[in-house]
Amino acid sequence: MGRGLDTTPIPLLEQIRSQGRVWEDLAAQYGVTNPDPPWKVNLEGICDALSAEACALPVLERRYEEDELSEDLYADVPYPERQLLALAHSLIRRGVVDEAELETRMKQVHERLTRI
């Protein structure tokens, strides 16, 4: 891989990838018939926002990184989860998102969604 892309696996993202909890499985488990995960529109919005000028990830570079990471590091993950992991990887490697903070927020969301 070229262009200085750091493809070193990120522990948090590797943990997520290894769990294999994809929308298709979750939708079946919870009886949801919508083929698209509810977060897909947010992912698309984030990617659109990142396409704006003077953004942390230049458009062509972000697309290149997404393609490279999707084809290599996250090839075994279905779309759109693969796109989400590739974007998170790029943002973490560039220091836009902190891995520990992302993990903390994910735990908070999980606790909120699984609270009875």
Secondary structure, DSSP 8 states (H G I E B T S, - for coil): --TT------HHHHHHHHHT--HHHHHHHHT---SS-TTHHHHHHHHHHHTSTT-SS-HHHHHHHHHHHHHTTTTTS-TTHHHHHHHHHHHHHTTSS-HHHHHHHHHHHHHHHH--
